[in-house]
Amino acid sequence: MKILNVTSMIDFRGGDSQMYTIYKLLAHKTDLKQYILCPDKAVLAAICKNDNANFFTYQTNRFKLFSLILSIIKICKKESITVLHIHDSTSLTAALIALKFLNKSITLIFSRKRNNKIKDKFLNRYKYSHPRIHKIICVSKAVEAIFEKIVDKSRLITIYDAIDVEQFAQKTNQNLLHKEFNFAPETKIVGNIAALTSQKDIHTFIDTAKLIKLKTNTSDSIKFIVIGDGRLKEELLNYAIANDLEHDLFFTGYRNTADLLPEFNIFLLTSITEGLPLTIYEAFACKIPVVCTKAGGTPEVITNGETGFLADLKDTETLSNSVLKIINNPSLQEKIKTNAFQLVSQNHNLSIMQKNYYDFYKSLN
């Protein structure tokens, strides 16, 4: 079986990260030959080159869609590709066009990570329900749900993402944030790891931080950290200042989150849409309690009071109360840490995802 993974993304975010993780997990399988096609300017291209991965690139000029289509056709013919695994919407459009010029025996599969609604347009319905799509792989049942009205359920499958649980479990608190921002040793950190985009709704994180400060004694030392970058950074900085949080809420920009996450006392996720973010699994593995909105697949791994706490979208009252409930109750903290760690170890470790994807690919024969 020869598999061509296709992405049109320039940045290296969740979708490409997990695609490359799967590529590496299955690299030793002699009955699978994997390739990657990505933009020449993509971060993934540099990673593949450094790792000597089997990869191709296409030019991202003004004719980039045409270039992608031609590249898919050329590679499929030259390498006798049997499975086209598509990882984003633009690549799906290109692949469906390319298939008109390729052998009909090629199997097309499409991966979807986010649960944002598909716009009710004819072209969208046509694309996602196209008969050439053999399976749509979703990272959560919530993502599956967005296709239910336009795709036959038999073509939908959920394969949960995973992380290297042991790697995160071994990480220790190095007090890097405390040192950088000159926090007192007793200071507790409520943090988020997210791109600064509308999807992640950092405005609600800021509103929740303000409520927490109002509900605590002035002697209580709680600071708020957002790790990540994005186009809304300046707007969010100004919003934090407007809410009198300039001395309590800090934006770090992009960082190596694995080293900083263990320093959090609470991981607070306030997204509007999600598939099922890896950061939740990472917090579980680091034994950091999670409070988050009911965005996408988060309720599939978080049970209130057992593995974390959930709130409705933009519900700052519940979010703030849940954060304080955990901070003020050490026994509850330990219960949540233990249950969440057990869940991620049993259901979302890399070995489990490796088996799930290998079995899935073999089922395509």
C-alpha positions as CSV (number, residue, x, y, z in Angstrom):
1,M,0.0,0.0,0.0
2,K,1.4,3.4,-1.0
3,I,-0.1,6.4,0.8
4,L,0.3,10.1,-0.2
5,N,-0.5,12.6,2.6
6,V,-1.5,16.0,1.2
7,T,-1.7,19.3,3.0
8,S,-1.8,22.9,1.7
9,M,-1.0,24.5,5.1
10,I,2.0,26.8,5.5
11,D,2.0,26.9,9.3
12,F,2.7,23.8,11.4
13,R,-0.4,23.5,13.5
14,G,-2.5,20.6,15.0
15,G,-3.5,19.0,11.7
16,D,-0.1,18.8,10.2
17,S,1.5,17.9,13.5
18,Q,-0.7,14.9,14.0
19,M,-0.3,13.9,10.3
20,Y,3.4,13.9,10.7
21,T,3.2,12.0,14.0
22,I,1.2,9.3,12.3
23,Y,3.7,9.2,9.5
24,K,6.6,8.6,11.9
25,L,4.6,6.0,14.0
26,L,4.0,3.9,10.9
27,A,7.4,4.5,9.2
28,H,8.7,1.0,10.3
29,K,5.7,-0.8,8.7
30,T,7.2,-2.5,5.7
31,D,3.7,-3.1,4.1
32,L,3.0,0.7,4.1
33,K,5.0,3.2,2.0
34,Q,4.2,6.7,3.0
35,Y,4.8,10.1,1.2
36,I,4.0,13.7,2.1
37,L,3.1,16.5,-0.3
38,C,3.1,20.0,1.1
39,P,3.8,23.6,0.0
40,D,7.4,24.5,-0.7
41,K,7.2,27.3,1.9
42,A,5.6,25.2,4.6
43,V,7.2,24.6,8.0
44,L,6.5,20.9,7.4
45,A,8.7,20.9,4.4
46,A,11.7,22.0,6.5
47,I,10.9,19.4,9.1
48,C,10.6,16.6,6.5
49,K,13.9,17.7,4.9
50,N,15.7,17.6,8.3
51,D,14.3,14.2,9.0
52,N,15.0,12.7,5.6
53,A,11.3,11.9,5.2
54,N,9.7,10.9,1.9
55,F,8.2,14.2,0.8
56,F,7.4,16.3,-2.2
57,T,6.6,20.0,-2.4
58,Y,4.7,22.2,-4.8
59,Q,5.1,25.9,-5.6
60,T,2.9,28.4,-3.7
61,N,2.7,31.0,-6.4
62,R,-0.5,32.7,-7.7
63,F,-1.3,29.4,-9.5
64,K,-0.8,27.3,-6.3
65,L,-4.1,25.3,-6.6
66,F,-3.2,24.4,-10.2
67,S,0.3,23.5,-9.0
68,L,-1.1,21.3,-6.3
69,I,-3.4,19.5,-8.7
70,L,-0.6,18.8,-11.1
71,S,1.7,17.6,-8.3
72,I,-0.9,15.1,-7.0
73,I,-1.4,13.7,-10.5
74,K,2.3,13.5,-11.2
75,I,3.2,11.8,-7.8
76,C,0.3,9.4,-8.0
77,K,1.3,8.2,-11.4
78,K,5.1,8.1,-10.7
79,E,4.8,6.4,-7.3
80,S,1.8,4.2,-8.1
81,I,-0.1,5.7,-5.1
82,T,-3.0,3.6,-3.9
83,V,-4.3,5.8,-1.1
84,L,-4.7,9.6,-1.1
85,H,-5.0,10.9,2.5
86,I,-6.1,14.5,2.4
87,H,-5.6,16.8,5.5
88,D,-7.4,20.1,4.7
89,S,-10.2,21.5,2.7
90,T,-8.1,23.2,-0.1
91,S,-6.2,19.9,-0.7
92,L,-9.5,18.1,-0.9
93,T,-10.7,20.4,-3.7
94,A,-7.4,19.8,-5.5
95,A,-7.5,16.0,-5.0
96,L,-11.1,15.7,-6.3
97,I,-10.1,17.5,-9.5
98,A,-6.8,15.4,-9.8
99,L,-8.7,12.1,-9.5
100,K,-10.5,12.9,-12.8
101,F,-7.1,12.2,-14.4
102,L,-6.0,9.2,-12.3
103,N,-6.7,5.6,-11.9
104,K,-10.2,4.9,-10.4
105,S,-8.7,2.4,-8.0
106,I,-7.1,5.1,-5.9
107,T,-8.8,5.4,-2.5
108,L,-9.4,8.9,-1.2
109,I,-9.7,9.6,2.5
110,F,-10.1,12.9,4.3
111,S,-9.1,13.9,7.8
112,R,-11.0,16.6,9.7
113,K,-9.9,18.1,13.1
114,R,-12.3,21.0,13.7
115,N,-16.0,21.0,14.4
116,N,-16.8,24.5,12.9
117,K,-19.9,24.2,10.8
118,I,-19.7,23.6,7.1
119,K,-21.4,26.5,5.3
120,D,-24.7,25.4,3.6
121,K,-23.6,25.9,0.1
122,F,-24.0,23.7,-2.9
123,L,-20.3,23.4,-3.6
124,N,-19.6,22.5,0.0
125,R,-22.2,19.8,0.0
126,Y,-21.0,18.5,-3.3
127,K,-17.3,18.4,-2.1
128,Y,-17.8,16.8,1.2
129,S,-20.4,14.2,0.0
130,H,-18.4,13.4,-3.1
131,P,-18.7,9.7,-4.0
132,R,-14.9,9.4,-4.4
133,I,-14.4,10.1,-0.7
134,H,-14.2,6.6,0.8
135,K,-13.9,7.7,4.5
136,I,-13.8,10.9,6.5
137,I,-11.6,10.5,9.6
138,C,-12.7,12.7,12.5
139,V,-10.8,13.4,15.8
140,S,-14.0,13.3,17.9
141,K,-17.7,12.5,17.7
142,A,-18.4,16.2,17.7
143,V,-16.5,16.5,14.4
144,E,-18.5,13.6,13.0
145,A,-21.7,15.4,13.8
146,I,-21.0,18.3,11.4
147,F,-21.1,15.8,8.5
148,E,-24.2,13.9,9.5
149,K,-26.7,15.8,7.3
150,I,-24.5,15.7,4.1
151,V,-22.5,12.4,4.4
152,D,-23.7,8.8,4.9
153,K,-22.7,7.7,8.4
154,S,-21.0,4.6,7.0
155,R,-18.3,6.9,5.6
156,L,-17.6,8.5,8.9
157,I,-15.1,7.2,11.4
158,T,-13.6,8.7,14.6
159,I,-9.9,8.0,15.4
160,Y,-8.9,10.0,18.4
161,D,-5.6,11.9,18.5
162,A,-2.9,10.9,21.0
163,I,0.3,12.1,22.6
164,D,3.4,10.6,24.1
165,V,2.0,10.4,27.6
166,E,5.3,9.3,29.2
167,Q,7.2,12.3,27.7
168,F,4.8,14.8,29.2
169,A,4.5,12.8,32.5
170,Q,8.2,13.1,33.0
171,K,8.2,16.9,32.7
172,T,8.7,18.9,35.9
173,N,7.9,22.4,37.0
174,Q,11.1,24.5,36.3
175,N,9.5,27.8,37.5
176,L,10.4,29.4,34.2
177,L,7.4,31.6,34.1
178,H,7.8,32.6,37.8
179,K,11.4,33.7,37.0
180,E,10.6,35.5,33.7
181,F,7.7,37.5,35.1
182,N,9.1,37.8,38.7
183,F,6.2,36.1,40.3
184,A,6.3,35.4,44.1
185,P,7.0,31.7,44.8
186,E,3.4,31.1,46.2
187,T,1.8,32.6,43.0
188,K,-0.6,30.3,41.2
189,I,-0.9,30.3,37.4
190,V,-4.0,29.8,35.4
191,G,-2.9,29.4,31.8
192,N,-4.1,28.8,28.3
193,I,-2.1,27.5,25.2
194,A,-3.7,28.8,22.0
195,A,-3.3,30.6,18.8
196,L,-4.6,34.1,19.2
197,T,-7.6,33.7,16.9
198,S,-11.3,34.2,17.2
199,Q,-11.8,30.4,17.4
200,K,-9.9,30.3,20.7
201,D,-12.0,33.1,22.2
202,I,-9.2,34.6,24.4
203,H,-11.6,37.5,25.2
204,T,-13.6,35.0,27.4
205,F,-10.3,33.9,29.0
206,I,-9.7,37.6,29.9
207,D,-13.2,38.1,31.1
208,T,-12.9,35.0,33.3
209,A,-9.6,36.2,34.7
210,K,-11.2,39.5,35.7
211,L,-14.0,37.6,37.5
212,I,-11.5,35.4,39.3
213,K,-9.7,38.5,40.6
214,L,-12.9,40.0,41.8
215,K,-13.9,36.9,43.6
216,T,-10.6,36.4,45.4
217,N,-9.0,38.3,48.3
218,T,-6.3,40.8,47.3
219,S,-3.8,38.7,49.3
220,D,-4.5,35.7,47.0
221,S,-1.8,35.6,44.3
222,I,-3.1,34.3,41.0
223,K,-1.7,35.3,37.6
224,F,-2.9,34.4,34.1
225,I,-0.7,33.3,31.2
226,V,-1.6,32.9,27.5
227,I,1.0,31.0,25.5
228,G,0.7,31.5,21.8
229,D,0.7,34.1,19.0
230,G,-1.7,35.3,16.3
231,R,-3.3,38.2,14.5
232,L,-5.4,39.2,17.5
233,K,-2.5,39.8,19.8
234,E,-2.6,43.6,19.8
235,E,-6.4,43.6,20.2
236,L,-6.2,41.2,23.1
237,L,-3.4,43.1,24.8
238,N,-5.5,46.3,24.7
239,Y,-8.6,44.3,26.0
240,A,-6.6,43.1,29.0
241,I,-5.4,46.6,29.8
242,A,-9.0,47.9,29.4
243,N,-10.0,45.4,32.1
244,D,-7.3,46.4,34.5
245,L,-5.3,43.2,34.1
246,E,-2.0,44.6,32.8
247,H,-0.3,43.4,36.0
248,D,-2.0,40.1,36.2
249,L,-2.4,38.7,32.7
250,F,0.7,38.0,30.4
251,F,1.1,37.0,26.8
252,T,4.3,35.0,26.2
253,G,4.1,34.6,22.4
254,Y,5.0,31.2,20.9
255,R,7.0,29.0,23.3
256,N,7.9,25.4,23.8
257,T,4.8,24.5,25.8
258,A,6.0,21.2,27.1
259,D,8.5,23.0,29.4
260,L,5.9,25.6,30.6
261,L,2.7,23.5,31.0
262,P,3.9,21.8,34.2
263,E,4.0,25.2,35.9
264,F,0.3,25.8,35.4
265,N,-2.0,25.2,38.4
266,I,-5.0,25.2,36.2
267,F,-5.3,24.9,32.4
268,L,-8.2,27.1,31.3
269,L,-9.5,26.6,27.7
270,T,-12.2,29.0,26.5
271,S,-12.6,28.1,22.8
272,I,-15.7,28.5,20.7
273,T,-14.9,25.6,18.3
274,E,-12.6,22.7,18.6
275,G,-12.2,19.1,17.4
276,L,-10.5,17.8,20.5
277,P,-7.3,19.8,21.2
278,L,-4.1,18.0,22.0
279,T,-3.4,20.5,24.8
280,I,-6.1,18.9,26.9
281,Y,-4.3,15.5,26.6
282,E,-1.0,17.2,27.4
283,A,-2.5,18.8,30.5
284,F,-3.9,15.4,31.6
285,A,-0.5,13.8,31.2
286,C,1.2,16.6,33.2
287,K,-1.4,16.2,35.9
288,I,-2.7,19.8,35.4
289,P,-6.5,20.1,36.2
290,V,-8.5,21.3,33.2
291,V,-11.4,23.8,33.1
292,C,-12.9,24.4,29.6
293,T,-15.9,25.2,27.5
294,K,-18.0,22.6,25.9
295,A,-16.4,23.3,22.5
296,G,-16.4,20.4,20.1
297,G,-15.2,17.1,21.5
298,T,-14.1,18.4,25.0
299,P,-17.1,16.7,26.7
300,E,-15.9,13.4,25.3
301,V,-12.9,13.4,27.7
302,I,-14.0,15.7,30.4
303,T,-16.6,14.8,33.0
304,N,-17.5,17.5,35.5
305,G,-15.8,16.9,38.9
306,E,-14.1,13.7,37.6
307,T,-11.6,14.6,34.9
308,G,-12.1,18.3,34.9
309,F,-14.8,20.9,34.7
310,L,-17.0,22.1,31.7
311,A,-18.9,25.3,31.1
312,D,-21.1,26.6,28.2
313,L,-19.4,28.8,25.7
314,K,-18.6,32.2,27.1
315,D,-20.0,31.3,30.5
316,T,-17.4,33.2,32.5
317,E,-19.4,32.7,35.8
318,T,-19.1,28.9,35.7
319,L,-15.5,29.0,34.4
320,S,-14.4,31.3,37.2
321,N,-16.2,29.3,39.8
322,S,-14.7,26.0,38.6
323,V,-11.2,27.4,38.6
324,L,-11.6,28.6,42.2
325,K,-13.3,25.4,43.3
326,I,-10.2,23.4,42.2
327,I,-7.7,25.9,43.6
328,N,-9.4,25.9,47.0
329,N,-9.9,22.1,47.3
330,P,-6.7,20.1,47.3
331,S,-8.5,16.7,47.5
332,L,-10.6,17.6,44.5
333,Q,-7.4,18.6,42.7
334,E,-5.8,15.2,43.3
335,K,-9.0,13.3,42.3
336,I,-9.1,15.1,39.0
337,K,-5.4,14.7,38.3
338,T,-5.5,11.0,39.0
339,N,-8.7,10.3,36.9
340,A,-7.5,12.5,33.9
341,F,-4.0,10.9,33.9
342,Q,-5.6,7.4,33.9
343,L,-7.9,8.4,31.0
344,V,-5.1,9.8,28.8
345,S,-2.8,6.9,29.6
346,Q,-5.4,4.2,28.7
347,N,-7.1,5.9,25.7
348,H,-4.9,8.5,24.1
349,N,-1.3,7.3,24.1
350,L,0.7,7.1,20.8
351,S,0.7,3.3,20.8
352,I,-3.1,3.3,20.7
353,M,-3.2,5.7,17.8
354,Q,-0.5,3.8,16.0
355,K,-2.6,0.6,16.1
356,N,-5.8,2.4,15.2
357,Y,-4.3,4.0,12.1
358,Y,-2.5,0.9,11.0
359,D,-5.7,-1.2,11.3
360,F,-7.6,1.5,9.4
361,Y,-5.2,1.6,6.5
362,K,-5.1,-2.2,6.3
363,S,-8.9,-2.2,6.2
364,L,-8.8,-0.3,2.9
365,N,-7.3,-3.2,1.0
